[in-house]
């Protein structure tokens, strides 16, 4: 998923980037600093995210949510 986006945008990273951790940081930045959500709001909102099965997308989302809660 992220690799496709990187190629589409023509982005060349100078070093390896942990895309999941970076996404978690961005989500926290937007939720906390842009929308003013506190950790309680964030936990409530992310508890409503539903993806079916054991897809790669669900695994990525679960990891992003987990890391974002640690960052908050």
C-alpha positions in Angstrom: 0.0 0.0 0.0 2.6 2.6 1.1 5.1 1.4 -1.5 2.5 2.0 -4.3 1.9 5.5 -3.0 5.6 6.2 -2.8 6.0 5.1 -6.4 3.0 7.1 -7.6 4.4 10.3 -5.9 7.9 9.6 -7.1 9.2 9.9 -3.5 12.7 8.6 -2.8 13.5 8.3 0.9 17.1 9.0 2.0 16.8 6.4 4.7 14.4 3.6 5.7 11.2 4.9 7.1 8.8 3.0 9.3 5.6 3.8 7.5 3.3 2.5 10.2 5.0 4.5 13.0 5.1 7.6 10.7 1.4 7.2 10.0 0.6 6.8 13.7 2.5 10.1 14.4 0.6 11.9 11.7 -2.7 10.6 13.0 -1.9 11.9 16.5 -0.7 15.2 15.1 -4.0 15.7 13.2 -6.3 14.4 16.0 -4.6 16.2 18.9 -3.2 19.4 17.3 -5.6 20.0 14.4 -8.9 18.8 15.9 -8.2 19.2 19.6 -9.0 15.6 20.6 -7.8 14.3 23.9 -6.7 10.7 24.5 -10.2 9.8 25.6 -11.7 11.1 22.4 -9.1 9.4 20.4 -9.6 6.0 22.1 -13.4 6.3 21.6 -13.1 7.3 18.0 -10.6 4.5 17.1 -12.7 1.9 18.9 -15.3 2.5 16.1 -12.9 1.6 13.3 -14.0 -1.7 11.8 -12.3 -3.8 9.0 -13.2 -7.3 8.3 -11.2 -10.5 8.6 -7.5 -10.8 9.1 -6.5 -8.6 6.1 -3.2 -6.8 5.8 -5.1 -3.5 6.0 -6.7 -4.5 9.4 -3.3 -5.5 10.7 -1.8 -2.2 9.6 -4.7 -0.2 11.1 -4.5 -2.1 14.4 -0.8 -1.4 14.6 -1.3 2.3 13.7 -4.0 2.6 16.5 -1.8 0.8 19.0 1.2 3.1 18.3 -0.9 6.2 18.2 -2.2 5.5 21.7 1.4 5.1 23.0 2.4 8.4 21.3 -0.6 10.3 22.8 
